[in-house]
């Protein structure tokens, strides 16, 4: 596991994104426990450094990463995935959809490679800072995301909100302050780490205090579980 994968899977409290990555992993693990089973095939679209591979491999799944670059399965520039029709029991998509230029093509490919009784596990941003990797196109409300999924053939059965507005506004301030601290010679890294400890602790408490009905429609990230609408048993 490389450094980026390790940081995303096991963030440190001195990281500016510790809280959101911590809660994101928790939501992914919760959904994986519901639908992942040994012997299944999971294809991770836009897998990047594959930070969540171990969550599914530990459950006995055959994990296959798909991306533009160094991945087992190639994704072409036009969005086509080099995977056979209905070849995956699980299609995974973590923090990718907001970077996709053609959502119809992306979700269409997910639908194409998903088996009849398969599941799509997808996370994307509700509210967050602009972050092009290499592009950044959109954000969703809960209602808008579920409608988008339905438009492209998916029925969403679960949508987990990750961090409410008290916490994520604290993290936005932390992210900006963290980057400013890093520019200070000699002591910048230490100051950034100290700021992260304080602000992450504050955000953690704020999230605990935020009612579920507030977090539900005002989340930083949404983690969804969906099936192909026309293939439900």
N, C-alpha and C positions, 0 to 999 in steps of 0.2 A: 504494500500500500504506500503510495507516495505521500508527500507532505500535505498536498491540498486535500486528498481524500481523507487523511487522518484528521486534519483540522475540521473538515465538515462533519465527519462522523463523531468525533470526540473533541468538540471545541473546548477551549479553556476560558475560564471566567475573565482572563485578561485580554481576550479577543473582543473586538467591538461588536461582533455578531454572535456572541456566545448564546444569548438568550433565544434568539430566533432559531438558530441551528439546533439548540437543545430541544426546543418544543417541536420543531419540524421532525426531528428524528423520532421523538416520542409518538407523534401522530402516524408516521410511516410504520413504525413497529406495531402500533395498535391495529392498523388495517391489515398488515401482513399476517398478523396472528389470526385474522378472520378468514382469509381466503387463500393463503399460500400453503401448498402441500408438497411433500416429497415427490420427485419425479416429474413435476410440472416444468414447463419451459417459460422463462421470463425474458422478454426482450426489452431492454432499457433504451428508449429513443432519446438521443442527445445525451448520452451517458457521461461524456466528459471524462473526469478522473475516476468515475464509478465509486463514489463514496458510500453508497448504500448496498453495494454488491454483497457484503458479508451478511447483511440482514436476511437476504433471500437464500444465499448459499447455505447458511446455517440451518435453514429449514428443508434442505435437501433438494432445492430447485436447481435446474440447469440455467444458469444466468448467462445471457449473451448481450454484450454491449453493442450499441449501434450509434455511429456518429460520422461526421465528415472526415475525420482524420484517422488516428491510430485506434481502431476498434475492430472487433471481430466481424461485425456486419457494417457494410458501407452504406452511408446515406449520400445520395448524389446531390449536386448543387440545386437541382430542381425539386428536391424533396422526396424523391423515390427511394424506398428502403429495399435493399437487396435481401429480402426475406420472402419466403413463399406465402401464399394466401393461407390464412387460418393455421399458422405455424406456432402461435404462442398462446399459452394458457393465461399468462399475465403480460400486459403491456405496461411498462413503467415510464413515467415522464415527470422528472423532478426539476422544477424551476427552469423550464425550457420554454413553455408556451408564450410567455411574455416577450421572448426574443424572436419568435417565429413571424416571418413576414406574411406567409400564406397559411392561415389557421385551417382553412378548408382542406388544403392538401395534407397538412400534418395530421389532423385528426382523421382524415380519410385513409391515410396509410395505417394509422393505428387500428382503425376499424377493419381494414382489409386483412391484416395479419393476425387478428384476434380470433380465436376459436369460438364456436357457438356458445359454449358455457364459460367463456373466459371473462376476465376482469381488466379494466383499465384503472390503474392507480396513478393519479396525476396531482401534482401540486403546482401552484403558480401564485403570483402576487395579487393581493387585494390593494394594499397601499404600501408603497416603498419609494425610495429615491431612484432617480434615473441611473441606470447602470448598463451601458452598452457592452455586450460580450458576444459578438461585436456590435450587435444592434439591440435596441430596446423599444418595443412598439406599443405596448398597451398595459393597462391595469384593469381589474374587474371588480365589480360589486359581486356579492354572493348571487343575487338574482341574475345578474348579467352572465356570470360564468355558467350557471346551471342552464340558462337559456341557450348559450353558445354551444354547450355540450349537446343539448337536445337537438338543436338545429343540424348538427353534424352526426346524428344517429346514435347518441348515447343517452341512456337513462341513468341518472346519478342517484344512488341509494344512500350515500353518506357524504357529508361535506363538513370537515373538521376545521374550525377557525383556529389559527395560530397567532396569538397575541392580540389583545384589544388595544384601543386607541391610547390609553394612558401609557402602556408599556412601549408601543411602537413609536410614539412621539418622543419618548425618552431616548430610544435607540437612535432615532434620527439625529438628535442633538449629540449623542455620544459619537456617532459615526463622523460627524463634522469635526467635533472637538478632538477626536482621536487622530484624524489626519493632520490637523493643525499642530498637535503635540509632536508628531513624528518629524516635523520640519525643524524642530528646535535642536541645535547641535548638542551632542554629548548626552544630555539628560532627556531627550525627547521620547525615547522608547520607554524609559521608566515612568515618565509622566503619563504617557498614553496608557500604559498598563494599569496605573493607579486610577486613572479616570474610568477605565473600563470596569474595574472592580466595583467602584462606587456606583456608577450608573447602571450596571447590570443588576446589582443588588436592588437598587431602587426599582428598576423595571420589573424584576421578579415579584416584588411585593405589590406593585401597582397592578400587575396582571392577576394576582390572587384576589385583589380587592374589586376587580372589574366584574360586574354581573355577566353571566353567560349570555343573556339576551342582548347585551351591548356588544360583546365580542363577536357574536354570531354574524352580525351584518357590518362589522367595522374592523375586520381582521387585517393584519399585515400579510398573511399567507393563508390560502385555503388548500386543504388536502382532500381530494375527492376520490370516491370509489364508484365506478360506473360499469354498466354492461351495455352491450349492443342492443338497442331498443327493439329491433325486429327479431331478435333471436332469443328473447327471454323464454324460459321453459314454462 
